[in-house]
Amino acid sequence: MNILICDDEKETVDFLKKFLVRRGCNILTAYDQEKAVKVFKENAVDLVFLDILIPGGDGFAVLEELRALKPGIAVVMMTGCAIDERKAKELAVFDYLYKPFDLDRIGWIIERVKKLQGR
């Protein structure tokens, strides 16, 4: 499974990357909106972990760009503060995570995406 992690905090990216690599995932990373879209365009991505507040724009704007490129992509929004659940639902966010992360929930999300993709 190819997963894109986009967060401006290197520690968050490193933490998620380490956890997901141990689960057999291939990880791509980005630290801002421009890089996230570029990496997404250049790779076959199965799942995106996307911070709500990132340099160059907000996560919801990035989500809309990614959906324009691949409408069915599973996107998990991440935040250290409150999330606009109405907007998340409106944009069909697959799931969302609050920082600090619950590793069991991340594992559960990965298994749900795999199941939906027939893996």
N, C-alpha and C positions, 0 to 999 in steps of 0.2 A: 504494500500500500504506500503510495506517495503522498506525503503530507507536507503542506506549506504552513510554516509558523511565522506569523507576522506580529511583531511586538517591538516597541522601541527600547525595551529593557533587555539588555543582553543576558542578564541573569535568568529572566523568565524564559527566554528562548533556549538557553543552555539547559535549564532544568527540564523543560518539556522534551527537548531533543534527546537527552539522556534517557528519560523514561520511555519514550516511544521507540528509540533504537533497540532497547532491550526487548521490546514487543515485536521486533522484526520489521519495523517500518523504515522506509527511506525518507529522510527529512530534508526539506528545502527550507531556507530561511530568508527573511526580509525584515528590515528595520524601519521602513517607511512606505508610504503609499506607492510611489513610483516604482520602487524595487519589487514590491509585492505583485503589482500588475505585470511587470516585465518577467519575473520568474514564472508566474502563472501562465503567461502566453507561451513561454519557451519549454514548458514541461507538461507531462500528463499528470495532473494533480487529482487525487481522489477525495481529499478532505483538506479543509483550511481551518486553522486556529487563528483567529483574527482579533487583535486588540481593538477596543472601541476608540481609544485615543491614540492616534499614531501621527508622526510628523508627515506633513503634506496633505492632510485631510483627516476626516474621521472614518472610523471603521465601517460605518454604514455606507458611506460614499464608495469605499473600496468594494464592499459587498455588491453594490449595484453594478460596478464596473466588471467584477468577476462574473456575475450572473449574466451580463450582456454577452460575455465570451463563452460561458458554459452554463446555461440556465439551470441545470439540475445539480450543480455542485453543492455538496454538504459543507456548510460553514458553521463553525462554532465561534460565537463571539465571546471574548474574554474581557473582564473588567475588574478593577479594584474598587469601584464605586457602584452606584445603582445603575440599572439598565432600563431603558425605555422598553418595557415588555410589549407594549402596543406596537411600537415601531418594529421590534424584532419579529413579532408575529406577522405583521404586514409584509415584511421582507422575506418571510419564510425561512428564518434562521433555524438551522437544524437543532441547535441547542446552545446554551450559554453556560459559562463558567465564571465563578467569582474567585478572585485571588484572596488568600492563598488557595491553591487547588486541592481538590479532593481526588487523589489518584484512582480510587475505585471508580469514581464517576467518569474519569477520562478513559479508563479501561472499558467501561460499559459503553461509552460513546463509540469507541473504536469497533467493538463487537457489533453494535447496531449498524454502523456504516457498512461493515463487511457483509453482514447478513442482507442488507438492502441491495448490495452490489453483487450478491450471489457468490460470495467467497467463502 
